[in-house]
Amino acid sequence: MSVDRAGQAAVGTGSGSGAEPGNATEAASAVRSYPVAPGIQLKVRSGPGTGYAVVRTLPEGAWIPILCQTTGTLVAGTYGTSAIWDRTAAGEYVADAYVNTGSDGWVASRCG
């Protein structure tokens, strides 16, 4: 979960038009995207664990937005062993041990 860089996700159409603090556009623009480990085709699952169904597989070189994080199955991956899972969309989770977040811990709010 170490990283050289992390980018801002392009979410919504926020054009910097003076949106008021706390609205949905501002909250969405705060979502950060991170790269998946090099050479990995990462499985996206329907829940935070290896026992959940695979929804799709991300191609090598993919970047993912992390909307929130939660605990799940312990996974040994490229960036260590972790029970943190990243929610990338509604009903879609990836093992944080394969995501280059720059941290061995939490980098987003906890999923509710």
C-alpha positions in Angstrom: 0.0 0.0 0.0 3.0 2.3 -0.6 2.7 4.8 -3.4 4.7 7.2 -5.4 1.6 9.3 -6.4 -2.2 9.5 -5.9 -4.5 11.4 -8.2 -7.9 13.0 -7.9 -10.7 11.1 -9.5 -12.7 12.9 -12.1 -16.1 12.5 -10.6 -19.1 14.5 -11.7 -19.0 17.7 -13.7 -17.7 20.1 -11.0 -16.4 23.0 -13.0 -15.3 25.1 -10.0 -18.4 27.3 -10.4 -18.5 28.3 -6.7 -20.4 25.2 -5.4 -21.4 25.5 -1.8 -19.4 23.5 0.8 -21.0 20.2 1.7 -22.9 19.6 -1.5 -22.8 16.3 -3.4 -20.5 17.6 -6.2 -17.9 18.8 -3.7 -18.0 15.5 -1.8 -17.6 13.5 -4.9 -14.7 15.6 -6.1 -12.8 14.6 -2.9 -12.7 10.9 -3.9 -9.1 9.9 -4.7 -8.0 7.4 -7.2 -5.1 5.0 -6.7 -3.2 2.6 -9.0 -3.5 -1.2 -8.8 -0.2 -3.0 -8.4 1.8 -3.4 -11.6 1.1 -6.6 -13.5 -2.0 -7.4 -11.6 -5.5 -8.0 -13.0 -7.4 -7.3 -9.9 -10.7 -9.1 -9.1 -13.6 -6.8 -8.1 -15.9 -8.6 -5.7 -19.5 -8.1 -4.6 -18.4 -7.8 -1.0 -15.3 -7.3 1.2 -13.9 -10.8 1.1 -12.6 -13.6 -1.1 -15.8 -15.5 -0.5 -17.9 -13.0 -2.4 -18.6 -13.4 -6.1 -16.3 -11.8 -8.7 -18.2 -9.0 -10.4 -15.4 -8.2 -12.9 -11.7 -8.1 -13.3 -9.7 -4.9 -13.7 -7.0 -4.8 -16.4 -3.3 -4.3 -15.7 -2.5 -0.6 -15.1 -6.0 0.3 -13.8 -6.6 3.1 -11.3 -9.5 2.8 -8.9 -11.5 5.4 -6.9 -11.8 4.5 -3.2 -15.2 5.7 -1.9 -14.8 4.2 1.5 -13.0 1.3 3.2 -14.1 -1.6 5.4 -12.6 -4.8 7.0 -13.0 -8.2 5.4 -11.0 -11.3 4.5 -7.3 -11.1 5.3 -5.4 -11.0 2.0 -1.6 -11.2 1.3 -0.9 -9.1 -1.8 1.7 -7.0 -3.5 1.7 -4.4 -0.8 1.6 -6.6 2.2 -1.1 -8.5 4.2 -4.3 -6.6 5.0 -7.9 -7.1 6.0 -8.8 -3.7 4.5 -11.1 -3.7 1.5 -11.8 -0.7 -0.7 -15.3 0.1 -2.1 -14.9 1.4 -5.6 -18.6 1.6 -6.5 -21.9 0.3 -5.2 -21.5 -3.4 -4.5 -17.9 -3.4 -5.7 -14.8 -4.1 -3.5 -11.2 -4.8 -4.0 -8.5 -6.0 -1.6 -6.4 -3.0 -0.5 -3.3 -5.2 -0.4 -3.1 -4.8 -4.2 -3.8 -1.1 -4.3 -0.9 1.5 -4.1 -2.4 3.9 -1.5 0.8 5.1 0.1 -0.3 3.7 3.5 -0.4 0.5 5.4 -3.7 1.7 7.0 -6.9 3.5 6.3 -6.9 6.2 3.6 -10.6 6.8 3.3 -13.6 7.0 5.5 -15.1 3.7 6.8 -18.1 2.3 4.8 -21.4 2.7 6.7 
